[in-house]
């Protein structure tokens, strides 16, 4: 035998039966009595807050006031037909099932017919945001200039999905979430009508878990009623919801504020093994902590739980720690969506909160363990303002090791040649680590190692200064060559050969520079810029330089990741390239052809 559920049975049928939404009732009542009705309304708000119910009451009130000049008694024959859904002049459309243009065209054809039994025809479109773009466009003209006897009510939970062209043609009324107290009083009233003994604290738990939605609260009451019968206690509600009673929650918070990790862990294990839902348990802890925060902040009028227990708990807590605990719980709540075992996550985070010092020391020990024993502190000497050497300890990294090796090689050159350091060594270069010291001999090895002549230091410095200007000239006259050399750096000058390194270690660029047209072009531009015959040579230390660059890039990336407070990766939208145009541009740039 079927029965009518509570949320259907106790659906509001009059303005004075609505719970909350006083601003909506006042607006519509004034519009009816002052004859200032709009031709279209948008009712938006969270689920279960009365949007469709108000639309039906509005239709009944408009037609009743037109005939009877009153709004208090909506019990005439037309109102009864509207209530059961048999009135031909009040048409309810489910936009989720009728999303297409054809459905709206049918509405446009029927809207011009005069009402049959009412003074006004009402079109109530539920979940209107589900209509397609074409359907919205088809509705625009009708919605802007409907017949004088027609009123549209568009109900939605997501008003931002409705086009602005629709918004501008309607009056927008926003429904709010109901308060816990409003839901609680309605639940107690319905329980009394149904001859159900509903405990006050049980009604408070149901209202809190309804999340501002009256329909959810009535559905929970119906579920509990099916489980327990005519008497409902808070323990019955906790069993159905998988939540924890207030005593256990207060015991856990007392242990947390006392930094008693053993008791905290034991209570958590006992609660979770008893079958309590971890997510519901987290929600309950947050609620009690929030109530405690209100009590500590002298906002007792907002406290809804037992004041005696809360007062006892407030004596053992500080305001600062309550705030930090709520922040920790909020972080746990955001992390549960990515964690398969929320109960374990709850234990981990609360234990870390209770033992912050132990957690910190464990992290420090882990960092010390991960440090390579061979990495010792290097003392780098700096000069202070008064020209006295200052020693600063710096941890060695792969990049720091590389710089130290280069510095050692520079010192070797100075000692061998008794000349100032070659200016080109101001740039970080990966130096060979064999027995051959760069610059010690003026010979070229079979492995094409670069032999740098310190006596040409001034020439190299001059070329380095003019190199950006040289690249700008190439950029204007030979874009393909500039693409290869645009990030190059001058390393050395040897036997009228300028040794450079390229930022992009691409084999195609290397091969391109060996082609005769590019070699002639390079020699021409070098002659024009430096007034002497010069050639270009790419350093064989290119790969080592790239390795250093990669080390630096990774270090910088890790640093940025450590500094970032965001736990969620940001989505980067990269537009799709036009493949055909890209290929044509590359072919044109390097004077090639497609095979």
C-alpha positions in Angstrom: 0.0 0.0 0.0 1.6 3.3 -1.1 1.6 6.4 1.0 2.4 10.1 0.4 5.8 11.1 1.6 6.1 14.0 4.1 7.6 16.5 1.7 4.7 16.0 -0.7 2.0 15.8 2.0 3.1 18.9 3.8 4.0 21.0 0.8 3.0 24.7 1.3 -0.4 25.6 -0.3 -0.7 29.2 1.0 1.6 32.1 1.5 1.2 31.9 5.3 2.4 28.3 5.2 5.7 29.1 3.7 8.7 28.6 6.0 11.2 31.5 5.6 11.4 33.4 2.2 9.5 36.3 3.8 11.0 38.7 1.2 9.5 36.6 -1.6 6.1 36.5 0.0 6.1 40.2 0.6 7.2 41.0 -3.0 4.6 38.8 -4.7 1.8 39.9 -2.3 2.4 43.6 -3.0 2.6 42.9 -6.8 -0.8 41.2 -6.7 -2.6 43.7 -4.5 -1.2 46.8 -6.2 -1.7 45.3 -9.7 2.0 45.6 -10.6 2.5 42.1 -12.0 5.4 41.4 -14.3 5.0 39.3 -17.3 8.0 37.1 -16.4 9.8 36.1 -13.2 13.0 34.1 -12.4 12.9 32.1 -9.2 16.4 31.0 -8.3 17.9 29.4 -5.2 19.1 26.2 -3.6 17.2 22.9 -4.0 14.2 22.3 -1.7 13.7 26.0 -0.7 10.2 26.3 -2.2 10.6 27.7 -5.7 8.0 25.5 -7.5 5.7 25.6 -4.5 5.7 29.4 -4.5 5.1 29.4 -8.3 1.9 27.4 -7.8 0.8 29.5 -4.8 1.5 32.6 -6.9 -0.7 31.2 -9.7 -3.5 30.5 -7.2 -3.2 33.9 -5.5 -3.3 35.9 -8.8 -6.4 34.2 -10.1 -8.2 34.2 -6.7 -7.5 37.9 -6.1 -8.8 38.8 -9.5 -12.2 37.1 -8.7 -12.5 37.3 -4.9 -10.2 40.2 -4.0 -8.5 38.2 -1.2 -5.2 36.2 -0.7 -5.8 34.5 2.7 -8.1 31.7 1.5 -6.9 29.8 -1.5 -9.4 26.9 -1.3 -11.7 27.5 -4.3 -12.3 25.0 -7.1 -9.7 26.5 -9.4 -7.1 26.4 -6.6 -7.8 22.8 -5.9 -7.3 22.0 -9.6 -4.0 23.8 -9.6 -2.9 21.9 -6.5 -3.5 18.5 -8.0 -2.2 19.6 -11.4 -5.4 19.4 -13.4 -5.8 23.1 -14.3 -5.5 23.7 -18.1 -4.4 27.3 -17.6 -1.4 26.5 -15.3 1.2 24.6 -17.4 4.3 23.1 -15.8 7.2 22.3 -18.1 10.2 20.2 -17.1 13.0 21.9 -19.1 15.3 19.0 -18.3 13.1 16.7 -20.5 12.0 19.4 -23.0 15.2 21.1 -24.0 14.8 21.5 -27.7 13.6 24.2 -30.0 10.5 22.3 -31.1 9.2 22.2 -27.5 9.5 26.0 -27.2 7.9 26.5 -30.7 4.9 24.5 -29.5 4.8 26.8 -26.4 4.8 29.8 -28.7 1.9 28.5 -30.7 -0.2 27.8 -27.6 0.6 31.0 -25.6 -1.7 33.1 -27.7 -4.8 31.2 -26.7 -7.0 32.8 -24.0 -7.3 31.2 -20.6 -10.2 28.8 -20.2 -11.0 28.8 -16.5 -8.6 31.3 -15.0 -8.0 35.0 -15.4 -4.3 34.4 -16.2 -2.4 31.6 -17.9 0.8 30.6 -16.1 3.8 28.8 -17.7 6.0 27.4 -14.9 9.3 26.2 -16.5 11.3 24.1 -13.9 15.1 23.8 -14.2 15.0 26.4 -17.0 18.8 26.5 -17.2 18.7 23.1 -19.0 17.2 24.6 -22.2 19.4 24.6 -25.2 20.8 27.8 -26.7 18.4 27.5 -29.6 15.4 27.1 -27.3 16.4 30.2 -25.3 16.6 32.2 -28.5 13.2 30.9 -29.6 11.8 32.0 -26.3 13.2 35.5 -26.3 10.5 37.4 -28.3 7.6 35.6 -26.6 9.1 36.2 -23.2 9.6 39.9 -23.9 6.1 40.6 -25.3 3.7 37.8 -24.2 -0.1 38.3 -24.3 -1.5 40.4 -21.5 -3.1 37.3 -19.9 0.1 35.2 -19.7 2.7 35.1 -16.9 6.0 33.1 -17.1 7.8 31.7 -14.0 11.3 30.3 -14.7 12.6 28.3 -11.8 16.3 27.3 -11.6 19.0 26.3 -9.2 21.7 27.7 -11.5 20.7 31.2 -12.6 24.2 31.9 -14.0 23.5 29.5 -16.9 20.5 31.5 -18.1 21.5 34.0 -20.9 21.7 37.6 -20.0 19.1 38.4 -22.6 16.6 36.3 -20.7 17.6 37.9 -17.3 17.0 41.4 -18.7 13.4 40.5 -19.6 12.4 39.1 -16.1 12.2 40.1 -12.5 14.7 38.0 -10.5 13.6 36.7 -7.1 16.3 34.9 -5.1 15.4 32.2 -2.6 17.7 31.7 0.4 18.7 28.6 2.4 16.6 28.0 5.5 18.1 28.3 8.9 18.5 25.3 11.2 16.0 26.8 13.6 13.4 27.2 10.9 13.7 23.7 9.7 13.7 22.3 13.3 10.5 24.1 14.2 8.8 22.8 11.0 9.9 19.3 11.7 8.5 19.4 15.3 5.3 20.8 14.0 4.9 18.1 11.4 5.8 15.4 14.0 3.1 16.7 16.2 0.5 16.5 13.4 1.6 12.9 12.7 1.5 12.0 16.4 5.3 11.3 16.4 7.3 11.9 19.6 10.4 13.7 18.2 13.1 14.6 20.7 14.2 18.2 20.5 17.9 17.3 20.1 16.9 14.7 17.4 15.1 17.5 15.5 18.2 19.7 15.8 20.4 17.0 14.3 18.0 16.5 11.5 17.8 20.2 10.8 21.6 20.5 10.9 22.0 17.7 8.3 19.3 19.2 6.0 21.8 21.8 4.9 19.2 24.6 4.7 16.9 22.5 2.5 13.4 21.8 3.9 12.8 18.9 1.5 15.9 17.2 2.7 14.8 17.6 6.3 11.4 16.1 5.7 12.9 13.2 3.7 15.2 12.5 6.7 12.3 12.6 9.1 10.4 10.2 6.9 13.3 7.8 6.8 13.8 7.9 10.6 10.1 7.4 11.1 10.2 4.3 8.9 13.1 3.0 11.1 11.9 3.8 14.6 8.2 4.3 14.5 6.3 6.8 16.7 9.3 7.7 19.0 12.5 9.2 17.7 15.5 9.9 19.9 18.9 11.4 19.0 20.5 8.0 19.2 18.1 6.8 16.5 19.1 9.7 14.3 22.8 9.1 14.9 22.4 5.4 13.8 20.7 6.3 10.6 23.1 9.2 9.7 26.2 7.4 10.9 27.1 10.3 13.1 28.5 10.5 16.7 26.8 11.8 19.8 27.8 15.0 21.4 29.5 13.4 24.5 32.0 11.6 22.3 32.7 14.7 20.3 33.4 16.8 23.4 35.7 14.1 24.8 37.7 14.1 21.6 37.9 17.9 21.5 39.1 17.9 25.2 41.9 15.4 24.3 42.9 17.6 21.3 43.1 20.7 23.4 45.1 18.8 26.0 47.5 17.6 23.3 46.9 14.0 24.5 47.7 12.1 21.4 47.1 8.7 22.9 43.5 9.5 23.9 42.8 11.2 20.6 43.9 8.2 18.6 42.1 5.8 20.8 38.8 7.8 20.6 39.1 8.1 16.8 39.7 4.3 16.4 36.8 3.5 18.7 34.4 5.8 16.8 35.4 4.6 13.3 35.3 0.9 14.4 31.8 1.5 15.7 30.7 2.2 12.1 30.5 6.0 12.2 30.7 7.6 8.8 34.1 9.4 8.7 32.7 12.2 6.5 29.7 12.7 8.8 32.0 12.5 11.8 34.2 15.3 10.3 31.1 17.4 9.7 30.0 16.9 13.4 33.5 17.9 14.7 33.4 21.0 12.6 30.0 21.9 13.9 30.9 21.6 17.6 34.2 23.5 17.0 32.2 26.2 15.3 29.8 26.4 18.2 32.8 26.6 20.6 34.2 29.5 18.5 31.0 31.4 18.8 30.9 30.9 22.6 34.5 32.0 22.9 33.8 35.1 20.7 30.9 36.2 22.9 28.3 35.2 20.4 26.2 33.0 22.6 22.9 33.9 20.8 24.1 31.7 17.9 24.9 28.7 20.1 22.4 25.8 19.7 23.9 22.9 21.6 24.1 22.2 25.3 25.6 25.2 27.0 26.9 23.3 30.0 29.1 21.0 27.9 30.2 23.9 25.8 31.2 26.0 28.8 33.2 23.1 30.3 35.0 22.7 26.9 35.6 26.4 26.6 37.6 26.4 29.8 40.2 24.0 28.3 40.5 25.8 25.0 42.0 29.0 23.7 40.5 31.1 20.9 43.7 30.8 18.8 43.7 27.0 19.0 40.1 26.8 18.1 40.7 28.8 15.0 43.7 26.7 14.1 41.6 23.5 14.6 38.8 24.8 12.4 41.4 25.6 9.7 42.9 22.1 10.0 39.4 20.5 9.7 38.6 22.6 6.7 41.8 21.4 5.0 40.9 17.8 5.8 37.5 18.3 4.3 39.0 19.6 1.1 41.5 16.7 0.9 38.9 13.9 1.5 37.7 14.1 -2.2 41.1 12.8 -3.3 41.7 10.3 -0.4 40.2 6.8 -0.7 40.3 6.3 3.1 38.9 9.4 4.8 39.0 7.8 8.2 42.8 7.3 8.0 43.2 10.8 6.7 41.3 12.1 9.7 43.6 10.2 12.1 46.8 11.4 10.4 45.8 15.1 10.3 44.5 15.3 13.9 47.6 13.5 15.2 49.8 16.0 13.3 47.7 18.8 14.8 48.1 17.5 18.4 51.9 16.9 17.9 53.2 19.7 15.8 56.7 19.7 17.4 57.2 16.0 16.9 56.0 16.3 13.3 58.4 19.1 12.7 61.3 17.2 14.2 60.5 14.2 12.1 60.5 16.3 8.9 63.9 17.8 9.9 65.4 14.4 10.5 64.1 13.2 7.2 65.6 16.2 5.4 69.0 15.5 7.2 68.8 11.8 6.1 68.2 12.8 2.5 71.3 15.0 2.4 74.3 13.4 0.7 77.1 13.1 3.2 79.5 14.2 0.5 77.7 17.5 0.2 79.6 19.7 2.7 79.2 23.4 3.4 81.2 25.5 1.1 82.5 28.9 2.4 82.1 31.6 -0.2 84.0 34.8 0.7 82.2 38.1 0.1 83.4 41.6 0.7 81.5 43.7 3.2 81.0 47.4 3.0 84.2 48.0 4.9 86.1 45.7 2.4 86.6 43.0 5.0 86.1 39.4 3.9 82.8 37.8 5.2 82.4 34.0 5.2 78.9 32.8 4.4 78.1 29.0 4.6 76.3 27.8 1.5 75.0 24.3 0.9 76.5 22.7 -2.2 74.2 21.8 -5.1 75.1 20.4 -8.5 75.0 23.9 -9.9 77.1 25.3 -7.1 79.6 22.4 -7.6 79.8 23.4 -11.3 80.5 27.0 -10.4 83.2 26.1 -7.9 84.9 23.9 -10.6 84.9 26.8 -13.0 86.3 29.1 -10.4 89.0 26.6 -9.7 89.8 26.5 -13.5 90.0 30.3 -13.6 92.5 30.3 -10.7 94.6 27.7 -12.6 94.7 29.9 -15.7 95.8 32.9 -13.6 98.6 30.9 -12.0 99.8 29.4 -15.3 99.8 32.6 -17.4 100.2 35.2 -14.6 97.7 37.3 -16.5 94.2 38.7 -15.4 91.3 36.3 -15.7 90.0 36.1 -19.2 86.8 38.1 -19.4 85.0 35.2 -21.1 85.1 33.2 -17.9 82.6 35.5 -16.4 80.0 33.3 -18.1 79.4 29.9 -16.5 81.0 27.2 -18.7 81.3 23.5 -17.9 85.1 23.0 -17.9 86.8 19.7 -18.7 87.9 17.7 -15.7 90.9 15.8 -17.2 94.6 16.5 -16.8 94.6 19.1 -19.6 94.1 22.5 -18.1 92.3 24.9 -20.4 94.5 27.7 -21.5 97.7 26.0 -20.4 98.8 25.1 -23.9 98.1 26.8 -27.2 97.3 23.5 -29.0 94.0 22.0 -30.1 93.3 18.4 -29.1 91.8 15.7 -31.2 88.6 15.9 -29.3 88.1 19.5 -30.4 88.5 20.9 -27.0 88.6 24.7 -27.1 92.0 26.3 -26.4 91.5 29.8 -25.2 94.3 32.3 -25.7 94.3 34.8 -22.8 96.1 37.4 -24.9 92.9 37.8 -27.0 90.8 38.8 -24.0 90.2 42.4 -25.0 89.1 41.3 -28.5 86.6 38.8 -27.0 85.2 41.4 -24.7 84.7 43.8 -27.6 82.9 41.1 -29.6 80.7 40.2 -26.6 79.7 43.9 -26.3 78.8 44.2 -29.9 77.1 40.8 -30.2 73.5 42.0 -29.3 73.8 44.7 -32.0 75.1 42.0 -34.4 72.0 39.8 -33.7 69.7 42.8 -34.3 71.1 43.3 -37.7 70.6 39.6 -38.6 67.0 39.8 -37.3 66.2 42.6 -39.8 67.9 40.9 -42.8 67.9 37.1 -42.3 65.2 35.9 -40.0 66.1 32.2 -40.4 69.6 32.7 -39.2 68.4 34.9 -36.4 66.1 32.2 -35.2 69.1 29.9 -34.7 71.4 32.5 -33.2 68.9 34.7 -31.2 69.9 33.3 -27.8 73.6 32.6 -28.5 76.5 33.7 -26.3 80.1 34.3 -27.2 82.5 32.1 -25.3 85.9 32.6 -26.9 87.9 33.9 -29.9 90.6 31.6 -31.4 92.4 32.0 -34.8 89.7 34.3 -36.2 87.0 31.9 -35.1 84.2 33.1 -32.7 83.2 30.2 -30.5 79.6 30.5 -29.4 77.0 28.4 -27.5 73.4 28.1 -28.5 70.5 28.3 -26.1 68.6 25.6 -28.0 70.6 22.4 -28.4 68.7 21.3 -31.6 70.4 19.1 -34.2 68.6 20.8 -37.0 70.1 24.2 -36.1 73.6 22.6 -36.0 73.2 21.1 -39.4 71.7 24.4 -40.8 74.8 26.3 -39.7 77.1 23.9 -41.7 75.3 24.5 -45.0 77.2 26.7 -47.4 74.5 29.5 -47.8 74.3 30.0 -44.1 78.1 29.9 -43.7 78.5 32.6 -46.4 75.8 34.7 -44.8 77.4 34.5 -41.4 80.8 35.4 -42.7 79.3 38.4 -44.6 77.5 39.7 -41.5 80.6 39.2 -39.3 82.8 41.1 -41.8 80.2 43.9 -41.9 79.9 44.2 -38.1 83.5 43.6 -36.9 85.4 44.9 -39.9 87.6 41.8 -40.1 87.3 38.3 -41.6 85.8 36.0 -39.0 84.2 32.6 -38.9 81.7 31.0 -36.5 82.1 27.8 -34.5 79.6 26.2 -32.1 81.1 25.0 -28.9 81.3 21.2 -28.3 80.5 22.0 -24.7 76.9 22.8 -25.7 75.4 19.7 -24.1 77.2 20.4 -20.8 75.8 23.9 -20.8 72.4 22.6 -21.5 72.8 20.2 -18.5 73.6 23.2 -16.3 70.6 25.1 -17.7 68.4 22.1 -16.9 69.7 21.9 -13.3 69.0 25.6 -12.8 65.5 25.3 -14.3 64.6 22.3 -12.1 65.9 24.0 -9.0 63.8 27.1 -9.8 60.8 25.0 -10.5 61.1 23.2 -7.1 61.5 26.5 -5.3 58.4 27.8 -6.9 56.5 24.6 -6.0 57.6 25.0 -2.4 56.6 28.6 -2.2 53.1 27.9 -3.6 50.2 27.4 -1.2 47.9 25.9 -3.8 47.3 22.1 -3.6 45.5 21.9 -6.9 47.1 22.2 -10.2 45.9 25.1 -12.4 44.6 24.2 -15.7 46.3 25.9 -18.7 44.5 26.1 -21.9 46.8 25.9 -24.8 45.2 26.7 -28.2 45.6 24.2 -30.9 48.1 25.3 -33.6 47.1 25.6 -37.2 49.3 22.8 -38.5 49.2 23.8 -42.2 50.1 27.4 -41.5 52.9 26.3 -39.1 54.5 24.0 -41.6 54.4 26.8 -44.3 55.9 29.3 -41.9 58.8 26.9 -41.0 59.5 26.1 -44.7 59.5 29.8 -45.5 61.7 30.8 -42.5 64.5 28.3 -43.3 64.2 28.5 -47.1 63.3 24.8 -47.4 60.8 22.7 -49.2 58.2 20.0 -48.2 59.2 16.5 -49.4 
